[in-house]
Amino acid sequence: MQTWVIPLIYVAIAVCLGIFFPRFEYEYLGNYSEFVSQLYFGNLAVSSAQSVLGAIASGMMGLTAIVFTVAYITAQFNSVAYSPRVALVFVRDPALFHSFGLFVATFILSLFTLAWVDRENSQIVPVISMVMVGFFLIASMLAFAWLVRGVIDLQITNTLQSLGDRGRVVLRQTFDRLEPEGGSSAQMSDIDIELRARPITQVLKYTGAPRSIAKFDVRTLVRMAYDADALIELDCAVGDTIVYDTQLLQVRGATRPVSEQALLRAIDLSIERTFVQDPKYPIRLLVDIAIKALSPSINDPTTAVQAIDQLEDILRRLGRRALDDVQAKDRDGIVRLTYPTPNWEDFLRLSFDEIRYYGANSVQVTRRLRSALVGIAESINDPERVRGVEQYVQQLNTVISRLPLDAEDRIVASQQDRQGLGVSRRGR
């Protein structure tokens, strides 16, 4: 569901309650209303009820304006300090739109309830409706407290932790664990091999405006391939930007044509990348924050070190996952869908290449990078991946050897240090 629809749902609910519930209370809940009034409010005067509802209505509109002005100004500030894409992660949080909808719903409901106070000079106050407005007001205050906490979460440490958490969730959902001996758990049966050998019967190309692939509807694609006794091979990965005439997929060995419209509907396209099914995106955002902190205008290597903390943790977990292309199977255990995912070298370079390049002149960054690489190599069991990390360490050594440093500074820059500049460790 689009986030802008969320406030509209709250408005629709508030309008319906405001129109029908006071009328229902007048017609059928008169005795209960009088009992509630005597129990909680005593003899509630009409003027008092009107003052309370009027104050709630005016206060909610003022609060809404202030809160969301501050929220968007804060997001704009953080987009300059961190990255525009990082700020969008928080600005487009559905919880923000739920809060906005709740504020507006409280305002609308208080206005409609106010209209039923002393209706036709009856001197009657719809007490139960006022209690309902009170519950909406309490919920709005809780949402306001959540928003204040959300603004605090835009601090750099919380931002990096949040991005790291999202990355860990996505990689856990996307990749299977490696078998104990370090190999991939994916096994190809004779039927799978036969399907891959079949001729291509259908090719689907994109004809729209540039869009990013947000996710694949794996179940739908597997079901369509199963119905056609075919294998669908996606040529694009989640996070790719596709343009006109880009080949999206090919179908092998189909016994009947597969609907192109249905295939397109199973590929979710967006104007920007999302976290769903894309473990590269949180890594990309962490790297963006790190290299922006390393720019000469900001010169904040400590933020880069904090970003490396999250990147190291993600790569340690990735090192124990099967990073082969995803193979989705049908109910009979036959592979019906494949799509590409990054390999170990892709993740390693995505995480550290730009930080190594832009942070080469920072002793703090080079020391933390070395510590991260050594720790990653020690935590994984696949010999090929360990060799890839060791080659990257040698590349880091080459970079340090070319820096305009004296011999003593070069030794310092070559040490391991999980704090960057804190507790040095002898290289192993």
N, C-alpha and C positions, 0 to 999 in steps of 0.2 A: 504494500500500500504506500502511495506517495505521502511524504510527511506533511505536505500542505493540506491533505484531506483530514488529518487528525483534529485540528481546531474546528473544522466545519462540522464534524460529528458531535463534538461537545456543544457547539452552538445549536445544532438541531435538537439535541436532547434537552438543553435548557429551555428552548422555545416551547417544545411540547409539554414539558413539565409546567412551565409558567402559564400556559394557556389552559391546560386541562386539570391540573391537580388542584388549584384553588377552587375551581368550579365543583370538582368532585368533593372537596372538603366541605363546601357550603351545603351541598345536597345531601351527603351521606355521613359526614363525620362531625356534625355539629356538636353532638354530646361529647365525643372524644376530644374535640378541640377545646371545649369549655373545661373538661377535666384536666387536660394538659396545661391550660392557662392557669387554673387555680393551683395546680401542683408545683409548677416551676416559676411562674411569673406573677402570681397573685392577680389582682385586678389590673391588667395591662391596659393602659390608656391608649386611645387611638393616636394621639399626638406622639406618644413615646414610640409606638411601633413605626410610625412614619419617619421619625427622626433616626431610628436605628437602621431601617432599610435604606433610607437616603444616604446615611453615612457610609454604609457598606458599598452601595453602588458607586458613589463618588470616589471613595477610597480605593476600590479595586481598579478603576480606570487609571488613577494616578500611579498606583503601585505597578500596574502593567507597563506603563510608559517608562517609568524609572528603571525597573528591573531589566527590561529588554534593551534599553539604551545602554546601560552599563555592560550587559552581557556582550552586545555586539561591538562596543568600543574595546572591551577586553580581548575579544577574539581578533579584532583588527590589529591590536597591539602585538598579540602573540603571533599573528601571521607575518609581521615584520621581523619579530625576534627569532622565530623558529622557521616556519615555512607556511606558505598559503594553504598547502594541502593539509597540514596538520591542523590549522585553525578550522578548516571545513569539517574535519572529523567531529569536532565538538559543536560547531554551529548547527550541523545537520543531525545532531542526536535526536531521535524521536522523543526522548523524555523532555527535551526543551519545548517541543510542540505540544506535548501533553500538558505541560505547565501553562503554556499560553492559552490553550483551550479551556483549562480549568478556571483560569482567571476571568476570561471572557464569559464563561458559563455562569460564574457567580454573579457577575455584573448584570447579565440579562435576567437571571432568575430573581434577583432582588428587585429589579425594576418591575417585572410582571407581578410579583407578590405585592409590591407597593401599590400597584393599581387596584388591588382587591381589598385594601384596607379601607374601612368605612365606605364600602361601595353603596351608592345610592342612599347615603346618609343613614346606613343601617347600624353604625356604631359597632360593627363586628370586625374583629381582627382575626385573619386566618393564621392561627397560632402554629398549627402543624406545618404549614408552608414556611412560616418563619423559622421553625426548627430545621427544616430541610435546607434553607438558606444558610443557617448556622453551620450545618455539616459541610456544605460546600465551602464556606469561609475557612473552616478548620483545615480542610483538605488543601485549600489554596495556600495557607500558611505553611503547611508541611512541604508543599511544592516549592514555595519560596525558600525555605531552609535548604532544600535539595539544590536549588539553583546557586545559592551562596556557596555551598560545598563544591559545586561544579566549577565555579569561578576559581576557587582555591586550587582545584585539581589542575588548573592550567599552569601552575608552577612547573618548572622544568623537570624536577625529580618525578612528580606525579605524572607528567605528560609522557616521559620516557617509560615509566613503569606501565602505564596504560597501553602504550603501543607494543611493548614487549609482551604483555598479557594477551593482546589480540593475536600477535604472531604465534604464540605458543598454542592458542586454541585452534588456529587455522591449520598449523602443521600437524597437530594431533588428529584432526578430522580428515586431513588429506592423505597422509602417508601412513602406511603400515610399518610396524616394527620389523627390523631385520631378524632373521633366524639367529639362534645362538651362535652358529658357526660363522655368522657374518654375511651369509649370502642372502639373496632376495627370496622372499616367500612366494613370488609369482612363478607358477609352473604352467607351461604350455602343453595342452593335451594334443592328441592327434587331430581332433576336430578343429581346435584353434589353428593349428598349422595349416590344415586344409582350407579353412576360411581365409587366412591371410594369402593363400596362393590363388584364390579366385580372382577373376578379372574385375576391373572397375566397371560398374554398371551405371553409376550416376555421380555427377560432380555438382556441387552447389557453390556458387560464387555470390559475393555481396555486391549490391548495387546502390546502397544508400549513402548518406553523408557519413563522414568519419565518426566512428564510435569505438568505445573500449568494451571488450568482452568482460562482463561482470561475473557471470557464472554460467554453468551448463546445467540443464535439467537432466541429470544423469538417468533417472528412472524412466523418463519419457523417451529418451533416445534409446535406451536399452530395450524398452518395450517395442518401439518401432522397428528396431533391428531384428528383434525376435519374431515379430509378425511377418517380416519379409525374409526370414532365414538368411540374414545378411550380417556383415560387419561394417560398422560405421567408424571411420577414421577421421578424427578432427585434426585439421592441419594447423589450427591456431591455438594458442594457449590462453588461459585466463590472464587478463591484464594486457593482452595485445591490443593495439589500436588498429582497426581494420578500415580500409579505404575502398574506393570503388574498384571492382573487379578482383578483389582479394578472394582467393579460394578458401572457403570455410571448412569444407569436409568433402570426403569421397565415400561412396558406398560400394562395398565389394560383394559380389555374388548374390544380389537380391533376386528373389524369384518374381517380384513385382515391383513397380515403381513406388518409391516412398514420397509422400507429399512434401513438396518443398516448403510450403507455408507452415506445415507442422514442424519441420526441421528448424526453420527460422524462429518459430515461437519457442523452441526448446533452448535457444541460445539467447541469454539475457544480455542485451546491449545497454550501455549507459554512456553518458557524456564524460564520465571519469571512472577511474578504477575504484574498486571497493575491496573490502577485506574478505568477502565471501569467496572461498575456494582459491584465494590468491595469497599464498604465504610470502611471496616476494614483496607485497605492498607494505606491510609493516616494517620490513627490513629497509625498504626504500625510504620510508619516512624517517626512520632512525638515522640513516646515513645522511639524509638532507639536513637534519638538525645538527649533526656532527660537523659537516663541511661548512655549514653557515656559521657555526661558532668558530671555525678555524679561519674565516675570512679576515683580511687585514683590518676591515672596519669594525669588527667585533672582537677578535683576538681573545677567545675564551676557550682554551684547550681543555679546561676542566669539564665543560659540558660535553666535549667530544669523548673524553674518558668515560663519563657516565653513560653515553650512548654505546660505547664499546662494551660496557658491562652487560647491557641487554643483548647486544649482538653475539657476544661470546656464549651466553646462556642459550640462545636460540640455536646457534650452530652446534653446540654440544648435543642438543636434543636431535637436531637434524642428522648428525653423524650416526645416530642409532636407528635411523629410519630408512626404509627402502625408497630410493629416489628415482626409481624407474618410471617410465610413462604410465599413467593411470590406465588400468585395464578393468573395466566394469563388466561383470558377468550376469547372465540371466539366471533364472531359477534352476536351470539344469547344469549350472557351473560352466557354461560356455561363454567365452569372451565375446561380447557384442559391441563394445565401445572402447576406443582408445583415444587418449588425447595427451599431448606432450606436457611435461613438467620439467623444471630445471634440474640439472644434475649437481653433484657435489661441487665441482669447479665453478659452476654458475653462481651458486650461493656464496662460495668463498670470495669470489671476485666482487660480487654485488655488495657484500658486507664490508670489504676492507680496501678495495682498490682506490676509491676516491679519497677515503680517509688517509691512506698511506701517501697519496700524492699531495693532498693539500696540507697534511700534517707533518710532512717530512722535516720541516724546520723546527718542530716542537719536540724537545727531548721528552716531555711528559707523554706525548702521544706515541712516539716510537717505543718507549719502554712498556706502555700499556698494551700496545699491539703485540709486541713479542710475548708478553705474559699470556695474552689471550690465545695466540697461536699455539704456544707450548701446551697450555691447558687443554685446548681442543684436541691436539694430537694425542695427549695422554688419556683422554676420555673415550676415544673411539677405538674399535677393534678391527675395522676394515683396513688391511695393509695398503690398498690403493689410495684410500682417502688420507691415510697417515702420510704417504709419500707426497700427496698433493699439498698438505699443510707444510711439510718440511721444505718443499720447493718454494713455497711462499715465504718461509722464514729466510731462505737463502736470498730471495729477491729483496726482502727487507734489509738484509745485510749489505747488499749491493747499493741500495739507496743510501744507507747510513755512511758507507764508505765514500760516497761522492759528495757528501754535505761539506760545506765550508767550515769545518770544525777542527779544533786542534786535537791532538792525540788523546788527551785526558777527557775532553768532552765527548769524543767518539766512543770511548769506553763506557762512559756514563749512559750515553744514548743506546748502547747495545745491551744493557742489562734488562732483566725482567722486573716489573713492578706493577702489582695489581692496582696500586693507587696512582700510577703515573710517576709521581715524585713522592714517595712515602717510605716504603720498605723494599729495598732492592733485594733480589734473589740471584744467586749464582746460576748461570745458564747450565742446563742439563743436556 
